[in-house]
Amino acid sequence: MGRKLFGTDGVRGTANTWPMTAEMALHLGAAVGRHFRREHAGVHRVVIGKDTRLSGYMFENALTAGLTSTGMNVLLLGPVPTPAVGLLTPSMRADLGIMISASHNPAEDNGIKFFGPDGYKLSDEVEAEIEALLEQGVQPAQARNIGRAQRIDDGRFRYQERVKSTLPAGLRLDGMKVVVDCANGAAYRTAPEVLWELGAEVVKIGVSPDGLNINRDCGSTRPQAAAEAVVAHGADVGICLDGDADRIVIIDETGKIADGDQIMALMAARWAAEDRLRGGALVATVMSNLGLERFLQGMGLRLERTQVGDRYVVETMRAGGYNLGGEQSGHIVMTDYATTGDGLMAGLQFLGEMVRTNHQASDLARSFQPVPQLLKNVRYGAGQAPLEAASVKGVIAEAEARLTGHGRLLIRKSGTEPLIRVMAECEDEGLLAQVVDGIVAEVQAVAAA
């Protein structure tokens, strides 16, 4: 059974444009509520969190209406990071968790992510079953069985305590100056409070959400402002989160940026030394740098690769019994502590290592030398399929032949935006640029035709 509505991370699109309309959210809420209602009598709960997008109010209300129409009781958390929903769903004995967020996308977009009762994101199979229910239509509950909705005021604080508990008892950040960029998103209060409570001097940016400025010139996809702030304030380190705080990049004291691959390398090495890295492997996607793979091999560890999407990383981790994984983009998944990527939690692990080793951020953020990697995105229009064009296939085949023995090529459609992502790695940077630019030019030509 295929999926039409769900992408790599839930349902996503431009607000008030299909599929991200209030009407669709209403029906989707009813379908997912019917799917997760247990057959036995008792209370049926769903927790809903959101980021700071203006459209979050609309989708929160629409989902609540659909869910309560099937007898689900809705617990509204308000603005919280995505990993808080993964944590609080099983903690509150809920049947389902929902996060309303388009993550790193601009404010005009929004999305709906679902978590099962165990706090993990839904599988492709379950999403397909929900889509089938959506197409069939859902019989609402009888009037006396309609669900209720209520606000949960302390959800954010419950999550903050869990995040702090991932550091060793007694470890403090006293004397450390930290720039934290919250992307005007879901962690705009959570992240600064956690860092301050642990003793850090906190320089805050991206903490004034107005519903329209989430991820705008800030956050993990636009870390330049935070890098400038680190240097200007003489900070020890910078932490950049994205709109829903499930991903992170680190900025060292010189203003240089370290991506998820470098963070995972540091953690894998440390956990392996402590005999905590289960399975002797790190799980990451096909996008992770070849340099990371070589670094792990040098320590006798493995890199288990998956398709792009933190959900697939987690599925592989659970199936293989691994406890550390993530994405180059900054999703860091530690299943000992969380059910999904957690940017703040990963940031604390990095800060904890700074304290433990008494090393500067720059010493810890460069575990390996990356193989030159180039990624370019090409936007295409609705209904177009540039990768199916014969001319594009020909250019790709030629590029693969040129890279044989020298590097690798990865081309894919984004699961969250109408983009073709063209990525290549090669020690020869001249060849790298030629290959990527040639494919991009042909995809652009087809998309413009």
C-alpha positions, 0 to 999 in steps of 0.5 A, spaced: 500 500 500 503 506 497 503 513 500 500 519 497 499 524 503 505 522 507 513 524 505 519 522 509 517 526 515 509 526 516 505 531 511 508 537 509 507 543 505 505 551 504 499 553 509 492 553 506 495 550 500 493 542 499 495 538 503 496 543 508 489 546 509 484 546 515 480 541 512 485 536 510 487 537 518 480 536 520 479 529 516 486 527 518 485 528 525 479 524 524 482 518 521 488 518 525 484 518 531 480 512 529 486 508 527 489 509 534 483 508 538 484 502 542 478 497 542 477 496 549 474 501 554 478 507 557 481 513 556 484 515 549 489 520 549 493 524 544 498 529 545 499 535 540 505 540 540 507 545 535 512 550 533 511 558 533 508 558 526 502 563 525 498 557 522 500 552 528 493 555 531 489 553 525 492 546 524 492 545 532 484 547 532 483 543 526 486 537 528 483 537 535 476 538 532 477 531 528 480 527 533 475 529 538 470 527 533 472 520 534 472 520 541 480 522 543 481 526 548 486 532 546 492 534 551 495 541 548 502 542 550 503 549 546 510 550 543 515 545 545 520 542 541 519 535 537 523 531 541 518 533 547 512 530 544 516 523 543 518 524 550 511 526 553 507 521 548 508 515 552 510 518 559 502 521 559 500 514 556 497 517 550 495 513 544 498 518 539 503 524 539 502 529 534 507 535 532 505 541 528 511 543 525 515 544 518 522 544 521 527 548 518 522 550 512 520 557 512 514 560 516 509 559 510 510 552 510 507 547 516 507 540 517 504 534 521 508 529 524 505 523 528 508 519 534 506 512 536 504 510 543 511 508 544 514 515 542 517 513 535 515 516 529 510 512 525 512 506 519 511 507 512 505 501 513 502 505 518 502 511 514 499 508 508 493 505 513 491 512 515 491 514 508 486 509 506 482 511 512 482 518 510 480 516 503 474 511 506 471 516 510 471 516 518 465 514 522 464 519 528 463 517 535 456 518 538 455 525 541 456 522 548 463 519 546 466 526 543 473 527 546 475 533 550 481 538 550 485 541 555 491 545 555 497 542 559 501 547 562 508 544 564 509 539 558 515 544 557 518 543 564 517 536 564 521 536 557 527 540 560 528 536 566 529 530 562 534 533 557 538 536 563 538 528 566 542 526 560 548 529 563 552 526 569 549 528 576 553 534 578 556 536 571 555 544 571 557 549 565 559 554 570 564 559 567 562 557 560 559 562 555 554 559 550 551 563 544 544 559 543 540 560 536 533 558 537 531 560 530 525 563 533 522 557 534 519 551 538 525 552 543 526 559 544 524 559 551 526 551 553 534 552 550 536 558 554 533 556 560 536 549 560 543 552 559 542 557 564 540 552 569 546 548 568 550 554 570 552 557 563 552 564 561 547 565 555 547 569 549 540 568 546 538 570 539 532 567 535 528 568 541 523 573 539 518 569 535 512 573 531 509 567 527 512 569 521 520 569 522 521 562 524 528 560 521 528 567 517 536 568 517 537 564 523 537 557 526 541 551 524 540 552 516 542 559 517 548 559 522 552 565 520 548 570 525 550 565 531 557 565 528 558 572 528 555 573 535 560 567 538 566 571 535 563 578 537 561 576 545 568 572 545 563 566 547 566 559 548 561 555 543 555 556 539 549 552 539 544 553 533 537 549 533 532 549 527 525 551 528 522 545 532 529 543 535 530 536 533 537 538 529 543 542 531 549 545 528 555 547 533 559 553 532 566 553 535 570 559 539 573 561 532 566 562 528 567 555 524 561 551 523 561 543 525 555 539 522 552 533 524 557 528 522 562 532 526 558 531 532 556 524 531 564 522 530 565 525 537 560 522 540 561 515 537 568 515 539 567 517 546 561 512 547 566 507 544 571 508 549 566 508 554 564 501 551 557 504 551 556 504 543 552 498 542 553 494 536 560 497 534 556 502 529 553 509 528 547 509 524 547 515 519 544 516 512 547 516 505 548 523 505 554 523 511 561 524 509 565 519 506 570 522 511 566 520 517 566 513 514 573 512 514 574 515 521 569 510 524 573 504 520 580 507 523 577 505 530 574 499 528 567 501 528 562 501 522 557 506 519 550 503 517 547 507 512 540 508 511 536 512 506 535 520 508 530 521 513 531 521 521 525 516 521 529 511 517 535 512 521 531 510 528 528 504 524 535 501 523 537 503 530 531 499 533 532 493 528 539 492 529 540 494 537 544 500 535 543 507 540 547 512 536 545 515 529 543 521 526 544 525 519 549 530 517 544 536 517 544 535 525 539 530 527 542 526 532 538 520 535 540 517 542 535 512 543 538 511 550 535 518 552 530 520 546 526 517 541 527 522 535 533 527 534 534 532 539 538 538 538 538 541 545 540 534 548 546 533 543 548 540 544 549 538 552 553 532 550 558 536 546 558 541 552 559 536 557 565 533 553 568 540 553 567 540 561 570 533 561 576 534 557 577 541 558 578 542 551 576 548 546 570 547 542 575 547 536 579 541 538 572 537 539 569 539 533 574 537 528 574 529 529 575 528 521 577 531 515 571 531 510 572 529 503 570 535 499 562 534 498 558 539 494 550 539 494 546 543 490 538 544 490 534 545 484 526 547 485 521 544 480 514 545 478 508 541 480 507 535 476 514 535 473 519 529 474 525 532 471 529 525 473 525 522 468 527 526 462 532 522 458 537 528 457 537 528 465 538 520 465 544 521 460 548 526 464 547 522 470 550 516 467 556 520 464 557 523 471 557 516 475 562 514 470 567 520 471 566 519 478 568 511 478 574 510 483 574 517 485 568 519 489 560 518 489 554 521 487 547 521 490 541 524 487 534 524 490 528 528 490 526 531 497 521 528 501 519 535 504 520 540 498 519 540 491 527 540 490 532 535 486 538 534 491 544 533 487 550 531 491 557 528 490 563 527 493 570 527 490 577 528 492 578 532 486 574 538 487 575 541 480 571 534 477 566 535 483 564 542 481 564 539 474 559 533 475 554 537 480 554 543 475 553 539 469 547 535 472 544 541 476 544 545 469 540 539 465 535 539 471 534 546 471 533 546 463 528 540 463 524 544 469 524 550 465 522 547 459 
